[in-house]
Amino acid sequence: MTIDNTALLTDQYELTMVSAALRHPIAQRRCVFEVFARRLPDGRRYGVVAGTGRVLDELARFRFGDDELALVGRFLDDDTVAWLRDYRFAGDIDGYREGELYFPGSPILTVRTSFAEGVLLETLILSILNHDSAIASATARMVSAAASRPIIEMGSRRTHERAAVASARAAYLAGVSATSNLEAARTYGVPSAGTAAHAFTLGFTGPDGPDEKAAFAAQIEALGVGTTLLVDTYDITRGVRNAIEVAGPQLGGVRIDSGDLGVLARQVREQLDDLGAHNTKIVVSGDLDEYAIASLRAEPVDIYGVGTSLVTGSGAPTAGMIYKLVEVDGIPVAKRASHKESRGGAKSAVRAARPSGTIVEEILYRGIDQPPAADGLTLRPMQIPLIRGGDPVDDLPTLADGRAHLAAALVSLPWEGLGLSHGDPAVPTRYLLG
């Protein structure tokens, strides 16, 4: 499904609210909406902001053309349809940059505009930020668990075809080395990687039975000796021997996709070394998550391939972000429902760190006056301008910028923040809201 116009990537209730608001002065009242998470997913110590660049791209295409208006005209009055026809976001947006860490309460995105303009954007913004931040947060944990060993993202077959592209982008932001998804390579410039599946090896079966060597020879003929051969279609020991007999000791790599990966990696490394293939890398895949990757740290694994746990809810639980109205004409407003309370008023955030760079706390405050830093601590403002008067600001951070920023940000976490065990957020949030 290709969508050239994003206006219908929304929920109907946003349009019905606009229809009702346009009958009253509230439609034009100046409002502030904030995106934040009340809490992190269970067991997580930090979150990673991802998808901000996609929000800006999709917002530019948030237009109601004839097709969109024909649909919404079934339940909206003519005046609302006319207003939507001319809709162009003309407000301001500030937010955390992509690749930034976030914690409970962090004002990840702040939208300043009229009520009618701003209320329309809830679903578009949340659907992108919740998805991409969940993927990036999960990936960051896997990258940390892998230490310096590369990870290839290969989750396309486990999610929606369009979500696969966004997932690959978010995973690259969070540190994977490459993706198997070619649309992500085309659209976002993410490095791509891929060789062959079991079907390729199985396809070389004739009247005399399977011919694994022929499959390996065909792959090497096409891709060169630096390719990675999948050696566990039949017997893995024989597969490794066949791979080196066909490719020679300069074979780029072998991939193991099943079984006890730790035990098999040790066996394969020993066999490769005995065959003189000392530089042939071992790639492992097969339902890996951060815990499985961590358990393989002591094993002779060179590269991980991660799919299902990276792109699905089991490994990447929703970021839980919400979009709330916090200010109307300068007056703070807040939701008071039990367990879903919000804090009113537009908020700014600074992050306090020791001279070593280690983060101590995140401070949220109202107004323009930044709170003073405690002795020995430095304060860094968290939000940057993203949109002014409806147009993106110049020199926005790129995907590569976000990737580099996250790598540095993870180093700034307290050491326990990188642990995989359950616990409180790695950095506490302090409110100075009066």
C-alpha positions as CSV (number, residue, x, y, z in Angstrom):
1,M,0.0,0.0,0.0
2,T,1.5,3.3,-1.1
3,I,0.1,6.4,0.6
4,D,1.0,9.8,-1.0
5,N,-1.2,11.7,1.4
6,T,-1.2,11.1,5.1
7,A,-4.3,13.0,6.2
8,L,-6.3,9.7,6.7
9,L,-3.6,8.1,8.9
10,T,-5.7,9.3,11.8
11,D,-8.7,8.4,14.0
12,Q,-12.1,9.7,13.2
13,Y,-12.6,11.2,16.6
14,E,-10.0,13.8,15.8
15,L,-12.1,15.1,12.9
16,T,-15.3,15.1,14.9
17,M,-13.5,17.1,17.6
18,V,-12.5,19.6,15.0
19,S,-16.0,19.8,13.6
20,A,-17.4,20.6,17.1
21,A,-14.6,23.0,17.9
22,L,-15.1,25.0,14.7
23,R,-18.5,26.1,16.0
24,H,-16.8,27.8,19.0
25,P,-13.9,30.1,19.7
26,I,-11.9,27.1,21.1
27,A,-10.9,26.2,17.5
28,Q,-8.5,29.2,17.3
29,R,-7.3,29.3,20.9
30,R,-3.5,29.0,21.2
31,C,-2.7,25.6,22.7
32,V,0.3,23.5,23.6
33,F,0.3,19.8,23.2
34,E,3.0,17.5,24.6
35,V,4.2,14.0,23.8
36,F,5.6,12.0,26.7
37,A,5.5,8.6,28.3
38,R,4.2,8.3,31.8
39,R,6.4,5.2,32.4
40,L,8.8,3.0,30.5
41,P,7.9,-0.5,29.4
42,D,8.3,-3.1,32.2
43,G,11.9,-3.9,32.7
44,R,13.3,-1.0,30.7
45,R,15.8,1.4,32.2
46,Y,15.7,4.0,29.4
47,G,14.0,4.8,26.1
48,V,15.3,5.9,22.7
49,V,13.6,8.7,20.7
50,A,13.2,7.6,17.1
51,G,10.8,8.6,14.3
52,T,11.1,12.4,14.6
53,G,12.4,12.8,11.1
54,R,9.5,10.6,9.8
55,V,7.0,12.8,11.7
56,L,8.3,15.9,9.9
57,D,8.2,14.1,6.5
58,E,4.6,12.8,7.0
59,L,3.4,16.1,8.5
60,A,4.4,17.8,5.2
61,R,2.0,15.4,3.4
62,F,-0.8,15.8,5.8
63,R,-3.3,17.3,3.3
64,F,-7.0,16.7,2.5
65,G,-7.4,16.3,-1.2
66,D,-10.6,15.4,-3.1
67,D,-10.4,11.7,-2.2
68,E,-9.9,12.3,1.5
69,L,-12.6,14.9,1.6
70,A,-15.1,12.6,-0.2
71,L,-14.6,10.0,2.6
72,V,-14.8,12.4,5.6
73,G,-17.7,14.2,4.0
74,R,-19.9,11.2,4.8
75,F,-19.9,12.2,8.5
76,L,-18.7,15.9,8.6
77,D,-20.6,19.1,7.8
78,D,-19.8,21.2,4.8
79,D,-18.0,23.9,6.8
80,T,-15.6,21.4,8.4
81,V,-14.9,19.9,5.0
82,A,-14.1,23.4,3.6
83,W,-11.8,24.0,6.6
84,L,-10.0,20.7,6.0
85,R,-9.5,21.5,2.4
86,D,-7.3,24.4,3.3
87,Y,-5.6,22.7,6.2
88,R,-1.9,23.3,6.5
89,F,0.0,23.0,9.8
90,A,1.3,26.5,10.6
91,G,2.5,26.1,14.1
92,D,5.8,25.4,15.9
93,I,7.2,22.2,17.1
94,D,10.2,21.6,19.4
95,G,11.4,18.2,20.5
96,Y,14.1,15.8,21.6
97,R,16.4,15.0,18.7
98,E,16.4,11.5,17.2
99,G,18.8,9.2,19.0
100,E,18.2,11.0,22.4
101,L,17.4,9.0,25.5
102,Y,14.1,9.7,27.2
103,F,12.7,8.9,30.6
104,P,9.2,9.1,32.2
105,G,7.8,12.5,31.7
106,S,10.3,13.7,29.2
107,P,8.6,16.2,26.8
108,I,9.7,14.4,23.7
109,L,7.7,16.7,21.4
110,T,5.9,20.0,22.0
111,V,3.4,21.3,19.5
112,R,2.3,24.9,19.7
113,T,-0.6,25.9,17.5
114,S,-4.4,26.4,17.5
115,F,-6.6,23.8,19.1
116,A,-8.1,22.7,15.8
117,E,-4.7,22.4,14.0
118,G,-3.1,20.6,16.9
119,V,-5.8,18.1,17.9
120,L,-5.7,16.7,14.3
121,L,-2.1,15.4,14.7
122,E,-2.4,13.1,17.7
123,T,-2.6,9.8,15.8
124,L,-0.1,10.6,13.1
125,I,2.5,11.7,15.6
126,L,1.9,8.9,18.2
127,S,1.7,6.1,15.6
128,I,5.2,7.0,14.3
129,L,6.9,7.9,17.6
130,N,5.5,4.9,19.5
131,H,6.5,2.4,16.8
132,D,9.9,3.8,15.9
133,S,10.9,4.5,19.5
134,A,9.9,1.0,20.6
135,I,12.1,-0.5,17.8
136,A,15.0,1.8,18.6
137,S,14.8,1.1,22.4
138,A,14.8,-2.6,21.8
139,T,17.6,-2.4,19.3
140,A,19.8,-0.3,21.6
141,R,19.6,-3.0,24.3
142,M,20.7,-5.6,21.7
143,V,23.5,-3.5,20.4
144,S,24.7,-3.0,24.0
145,A,24.5,-6.7,24.7
146,A,26.5,-7.4,21.5
147,A,29.3,-5.1,22.5
148,S,31.4,-4.4,19.4
149,R,30.0,-7.3,17.4
150,P,27.8,-6.2,14.4
151,I,24.1,-6.9,14.2
152,I,22.1,-7.3,11.0
153,E,18.4,-6.4,11.1
154,M,16.4,-9.0,9.2
155,G,12.8,-8.7,10.5
156,S,11.0,-7.8,7.4
157,R,9.2,-11.1,7.1
158,R,7.8,-10.8,10.7
159,T,6.0,-7.5,10.4
160,H,3.9,-5.3,8.0
161,E,5.6,-4.5,4.8
162,R,5.7,-0.8,5.4
163,A,6.5,-1.2,9.1
164,A,9.5,-3.2,8.0
165,V,11.0,-0.1,6.4
166,A,10.4,2.1,9.4
167,S,11.8,-0.7,11.7
168,A,15.0,-0.9,9.6
169,R,15.4,2.8,9.9
170,A,14.9,2.9,13.6
171,A,17.2,-0.1,14.1
172,Y,19.9,1.5,12.1
173,L,19.6,4.7,14.2
174,A,20.0,2.5,17.3
175,G,23.2,0.9,16.0
176,V,22.7,-2.1,13.8
177,S,25.2,-2.4,11.0
178,A,22.9,-3.3,8.1
179,T,19.4,-4.3,7.2
180,S,18.0,-7.0,4.9
181,N,15.3,-4.6,3.7
182,L,16.0,-3.0,0.4
183,E,13.3,-0.3,0.6
184,A,15.0,1.0,3.7
185,A,18.3,1.0,1.8
186,R,16.7,3.0,-1.0
187,T,14.6,5.4,1.1
188,Y,16.9,6.0,4.0
189,G,20.4,4.9,2.8
190,V,20.7,2.1,5.4
191,P,23.4,-0.3,4.4
192,S,22.0,-3.6,3.2
193,A,23.1,-7.2,3.5
194,G,21.9,-10.6,2.6
195,T,23.0,-13.9,1.0
196,A,20.8,-17.0,0.8
197,A,18.1,-19.0,2.6
198,H,17.7,-22.7,3.2
199,A,15.4,-22.8,0.1
200,F,18.4,-22.1,-2.1
201,T,20.4,-25.1,-0.8
202,L,17.3,-27.3,-0.8
203,G,16.7,-26.3,-4.4
204,F,19.9,-28.1,-5.5
205,T,18.3,-31.5,-5.0
206,G,18.3,-34.0,-7.9
207,P,17.6,-37.6,-8.6
208,D,20.6,-38.6,-6.6
209,G,19.6,-36.5,-3.6
210,P,20.8,-33.1,-2.2
211,D,23.9,-31.4,-3.6
212,E,25.0,-28.9,-1.0
213,K,28.3,-28.4,-2.7
214,A,26.6,-27.4,-5.9
215,A,24.5,-24.8,-4.0
216,F,27.6,-23.4,-2.4
217,A,29.4,-23.2,-5.7
218,A,26.6,-21.4,-7.3
219,Q,26.4,-18.8,-4.6
220,I,30.2,-18.2,-4.7
221,E,30.1,-18.0,-8.5
222,A,27.5,-15.2,-8.2
223,L,28.7,-13.4,-5.1
224,G,32.3,-14.2,-4.7
225,V,34.3,-16.0,-2.1
226,G,33.6,-13.3,0.5
227,T,30.0,-14.4,0.8
228,T,28.4,-16.1,3.8
229,L,27.2,-19.7,3.3
230,L,24.3,-21.1,5.3
231,V,25.8,-24.4,6.6
232,D,23.0,-26.0,8.8
233,T,20.5,-27.0,6.1
234,Y,21.5,-30.7,6.6
235,D,24.4,-31.7,8.9
236,I,26.3,-28.7,10.1
237,T,29.7,-30.4,10.4
238,R,29.5,-31.7,6.8
239,G,28.1,-28.3,5.8
240,V,31.2,-26.5,7.1
241,R,33.5,-29.0,5.4
242,N,31.6,-28.7,2.1
243,A,31.8,-24.9,2.4
244,I,35.6,-24.8,2.8
245,E,36.1,-27.4,0.1
246,V,34.2,-25.3,-2.4
247,A,35.3,-21.8,-1.3
248,G,38.7,-22.5,0.2
249,P,40.0,-21.0,3.5
250,Q,39.3,-17.5,2.3
251,L,35.5,-17.9,2.7
252,G,33.9,-14.8,4.1
253,G,31.6,-16.4,6.6
254,V,29.2,-19.2,7.6
255,R,25.8,-18.8,9.1
256,I,24.1,-20.9,11.8
257,D,20.4,-20.5,12.0
258,S,19.2,-23.2,14.4
259,G,20.2,-25.4,17.3
260,D,22.2,-24.5,20.4
261,L,24.0,-21.6,19.0
262,G,26.7,-21.3,21.6
263,V,27.7,-25.0,21.4
264,L,27.5,-25.0,17.6
265,A,29.6,-21.8,17.3
266,R,32.4,-23.3,19.4
267,Q,32.3,-26.5,17.3
268,V,32.3,-24.6,14.0
269,R,35.1,-22.2,15.1
270,E,37.3,-25.2,16.0
271,Q,36.4,-26.9,12.7
272,L,37.1,-23.8,10.6
273,D,40.5,-23.3,12.3
274,D,41.4,-26.9,11.7
275,L,40.6,-26.4,8.0
276,G,42.8,-23.3,7.9
277,A,39.8,-20.9,7.6
278,H,41.0,-18.7,10.5
279,N,39.4,-15.5,9.2
280,T,36.0,-17.0,8.2
281,K,33.4,-15.3,10.3
282,I,30.6,-17.0,12.1
283,V,27.1,-15.4,11.8
284,V,24.3,-16.6,14.0
285,S,20.6,-16.0,13.7
286,G,17.3,-17.6,14.9
287,D,15.0,-15.8,17.3
288,L,17.7,-13.8,19.0
289,D,16.9,-11.1,21.6
290,E,19.1,-9.1,23.9
291,Y,19.2,-11.9,26.5
292,A,20.2,-14.5,23.9
293,I,22.9,-12.2,22.5
294,A,24.2,-11.5,26.0
295,S,24.4,-15.3,26.7
296,L,26.7,-15.6,23.6
297,R,29.2,-13.0,24.6
298,A,31.8,-15.6,25.5
299,E,31.3,-17.6,22.3
300,P,33.2,-17.2,19.0
301,V,30.3,-15.4,17.3
302,D,31.3,-12.5,15.0
303,I,27.9,-11.2,13.7
304,Y,24.3,-11.5,14.9
305,G,21.2,-11.6,12.7
306,V,18.1,-10.4,14.6
307,G,14.5,-10.3,13.3
308,T,11.4,-11.3,15.2
309,S,12.3,-9.9,18.6
310,L,13.4,-6.6,17.1
311,V,10.2,-5.8,15.1
312,T,7.5,-7.4,17.2
313,G,5.8,-6.5,20.5
314,S,7.5,-9.4,22.2
315,G,10.9,-7.8,21.9
316,A,9.9,-4.2,21.3
317,P,6.9,-3.4,23.5
318,T,5.1,-0.1,22.8
319,A,6.8,3.0,24.0
320,G,3.6,4.1,25.7
321,M,3.8,7.7,24.5
322,I,0.7,9.9,24.8
323,Y,-0.3,13.3,23.3
324,K,-1.9,15.6,25.7
325,L,-3.2,19.2,25.7
326,V,-1.3,20.9,28.5
327,E,-1.9,24.6,28.0
328,V,-4.7,26.8,26.5
329,D,-4.0,30.5,26.0
330,G,-1.2,30.3,28.5
331,I,-3.4,28.6,31.2
332,P,-2.1,25.2,32.3
333,V,-4.6,22.3,31.9
334,A,-4.2,18.8,33.2
335,K,-6.0,15.5,33.2
336,R,-6.9,14.3,36.7
337,A,-8.4,10.8,36.0
338,S,-7.0,8.2,38.4
339,H,-3.7,6.6,37.2
340,K,-3.8,8.8,34.1
341,E,-3.0,12.1,35.5
342,S,-1.0,14.7,33.5
343,R,1.0,17.7,34.6
344,G,-0.3,21.0,33.2
345,G,1.6,23.7,31.5
346,A,4.2,23.8,28.7
347,K,7.4,22.3,30.1
348,S,11.1,22.6,29.2
349,A,13.7,20.0,30.2
350,V,17.4,20.0,31.1
351,R,19.6,17.0,31.8
352,A,22.1,17.3,34.7
353,A,25.4,15.5,34.3
354,R,28.7,15.1,36.3
355,P,31.9,16.4,34.8
356,S,32.6,12.8,33.6
357,G,29.4,13.1,31.5
358,T,27.4,10.6,33.5
359,I,23.7,11.7,33.7
360,V,22.4,12.4,37.2
361,E,18.8,13.5,36.6
362,E,16.4,15.1,34.2
363,I,14.7,18.3,35.4
364,L,11.4,19.5,34.0
365,Y,10.3,23.1,34.6
366,R,8.0,25.8,33.3
367,G,8.8,29.2,31.9
368,I,11.9,30.4,30.1
369,D,14.3,30.7,33.1
370,Q,16.5,27.6,33.2
371,P,17.0,26.3,36.8
372,P,20.5,26.7,38.3
373,A,22.9,23.8,38.1
374,A,23.9,22.1,41.4
375,D,27.6,22.3,42.3
376,G,29.7,20.3,40.0
377,L,26.9,19.5,37.5
378,T,26.3,20.8,34.0
379,L,22.8,21.3,32.5
380,R,22.0,20.5,28.9
381,P,18.7,21.7,27.3
382,M,16.9,18.8,25.8
383,Q,14.6,20.2,23.1
384,I,15.7,21.6,19.8
385,P,13.6,23.6,17.3
386,L,12.0,21.3,14.6
387,I,9.3,23.4,12.9
388,R,8.7,27.1,12.8
389,G,5.5,28.6,11.2
390,G,4.7,25.2,9.7
391,D,8.1,24.8,8.0
392,P,11.0,22.6,9.1
393,V,14.0,24.5,10.4
394,D,17.3,24.5,8.5
395,D,20.0,22.0,9.3
396,L,17.9,19.4,11.1
397,P,19.9,16.5,12.4
398,T,20.2,13.6,9.9
399,L,19.7,9.9,10.5
400,A,23.5,9.5,10.7
401,D,23.6,12.4,13.3
402,G,21.0,10.6,15.4
403,R,22.9,7.3,15.2
404,A,26.1,9.0,16.4
405,H,24.2,10.9,19.1
406,L,22.7,7.8,20.6
407,A,26.1,6.0,20.7
408,A,27.4,8.8,22.7
409,A,24.3,9.1,24.9
410,L,24.4,5.5,25.9
411,V,27.9,6.0,27.3
412,S,26.5,8.8,29.5
413,L,24.1,6.4,31.3
414,P,25.0,5.3,34.9
415,W,26.5,1.8,34.5
416,E,23.4,0.1,35.9
417,G,21.3,1.7,33.2
418,L,22.8,-0.6,30.6
419,G,21.9,-3.7,32.5
420,L,19.2,-6.1,31.2
421,S,17.7,-6.7,34.6
422,H,14.5,-5.1,35.7
423,G,14.7,-1.9,37.7
424,D,13.8,1.7,38.0
425,P,14.6,4.2,35.2
426,A,18.4,4.7,35.0
427,V,17.8,8.5,35.4
428,P,15.2,10.0,37.7
429,T,12.9,12.8,36.6
430,R,12.5,15.9,38.9
431,Y,9.7,18.3,38.4
432,L,10.0,22.0,39.2
433,L,6.5,23.1,38.1
434,G,5.5,25.4,41.0
